[in-house]
Amino acid sequence: MNSRTVLSGSDIDRAVTRIAHEIVESNQGTENLILLGIPTRGIWLAERIGKVLERSYPEFVATEAIGRLDITMYRDDLAINPTRAVTETQIPSAGIDDKIVVLVDDVLFSGRTIRAALDALGDYGRPRAVRVAVLVDRGHRQLPIRADFVGKNLPTSVAERIQVQLTETDSDNSVVIEG
């Protein structure tokens, strides 16, 4: 199988830093900002974004503004792939009502994961607005969903696969195209 690294660890760090500052600029500050990572790597990316925000904006408290949103039971492919493990959803203690919620994921592809996340979000409250932040947007949308904050646009063929590796779960920190 042919593979090539398209983002190194330092590229990922720069993309996360840029995304963090773009989120604050779009939100006009950190007030009412909630980051919800989508398992698995979206959780780690949300935490990385949160660390950047804490360093740059002292009023942002990551432990009060970062959570995780499990979308397993909201997916439309459970009949095809029923073996997905359900993980715990953790909503920050202040909730999401009237907050700006940023859904964080590693790769945006068909849009179905974000659609499932929007469905899941409705069970936890009514945000003022929902934004989407992804490390990689590879195109090939099946639904009318787009990311508001993108680390890297990587046009790919449908046959190719994007492998995001983060040190929190993998042995490396990189983005690789395989195929």
Residue pairs with C-beta under 8 A, 6 or more apart in sequence:
1 178
1 179
2 178
2 179
3 163
3 176
3 177
3 178
3 179
4 176
4 177
5 174
5 175
5 176
6 152
6 154
6 175
6 176
6 177
7 15
7 135
7 136
7 151
7 152
7 174
7 175
8 173
8 174
9 167
9 172
9 173
9 174
11 152
11 175
12 135
12 151
12 166
12 173
12 174
12 175
15 135
15 151
15 152
16 45
16 48
16 49
16 52
16 135
16 151
17 52
18 151
19 49
19 133
19 135
19 149
19 150
19 151
20 49
20 52
20 53
20 56
21 52
21 56
22 149
23 33
23 35
23 49
23 53
23 102
23 131
23 133
23 149
24 30
24 33
24 53
24 56
24 57
26 131
26 148
26 149
27 33
27 100
29 57
29 59
30 53
30 57
30 59
30 60
30 65
31 59
32 98
32 99
32 100
32 128
33 53
33 60
33 65
33 99
33 100
33 102
34 65
34 66
34 67
34 92
34 94
34 96
34 99
34 100
34 101
34 102
34 127
35 46
35 49
35 50
35 65
35 66
35 67
35 101
35 102
35 104
35 133
36 46
36 66
36 67
36 68
36 69
36 91
36 96
36 101
36 102
36 103
36 104
36 117
36 121
37 43
37 44
37 45
37 46
37 47
37 66
37 67
37 68
37 69
37 104
37 105
38 68
38 69
38 71
38 103
38 104
38 105
38 113
38 117
39 68
39 70
39 71
39 87
40 87
40 169
41 105
41 106
41 135
41 164
41 166
41 169
42 68
42 103
42 104
42 105
42 106
43 68
43 104
44 166
44 168
44 169
45 104
45 105
45 106
45 133
45 135
45 166
46 66
46 67
46 68
46 102
46 104
47 62
47 66
47 168
49 104
49 133
50 60
50 62
50 65
50 66
51 62
53 60
53 62
53 65
54 60
54 61
54 62
64 92
64 93
64 94
65 92
66 92
67 89
67 90
67 91
67 92
68 87
68 88
68 89
68 90
69 89
69 91
69 103
69 117
69 120
69 121
69 124
70 86
70 87
70 88
70 89
70 120
71 113
71 116
71 117
71 119
71 120
72 78
72 84
72 85
72 86
72 87
73 86
73 120
74 116
74 117
74 119
74 120
75 81
75 84
75 112
75 113
75 116
76 112
76 115
76 116
77 112
78 84
89 120
89 124
91 124
91 125
95 124
95 125
96 121
96 124
96 125
96 126
96 127
97 125
97 126
97 127
98 126
98 127
98 128
99 125
99 127
99 128
100 127
100 128
100 129
100 131
101 121
101 127
101 129
101 130
101 131
102 130
102 131
102 132
102 133
102 148
102 149
103 114
103 117
103 118
103 121
103 130
103 131
103 132
103 133
104 133
104 134
105 113
105 114
105 117
105 132
105 133
105 134
105 135
106 134
106 135
106 136
106 164
106 166
107 134
107 135
107 136
107 137
107 138
107 162
107 164
108 114
108 132
108 134
108 136
108 137
108 138
108 145
108 146
108 147
108 150
109 138
109 139
109 140
109 141
109 162
110 140
110 141
110 142
110 143
111 141
111 142
111 143
111 144
111 145
112 142
112 143
114 132
114 143
114 145
115 143
115 145
118 130
121 127
121 130
131 148
131 149
132 145
132 146
132 147
132 148
132 149
133 147
133 148
133 149
133 150
134 147
134 149
134 150
134 151
135 151
135 152
135 164
135 175
136 150
136 151
136 152
136 153
136 154
136 162
136 164
136 175
137 147
137 150
137 152
137 153
137 154
138 153
138 154
138 155
138 156
138 162
139 153
139 155
139 156
140 156
140 158
152 175
154 162
154 175
154 177
156 162
156 177
156 179
157 179
159 179
160 177
160 178
160 179
161 177
161 178
161 179
162 175
162 176
162 177
162 178
163 175
163 176
163 177
163 178
164 175
165 171
165 172
165 173
165 174
165 175
165 176
166 173
167 173
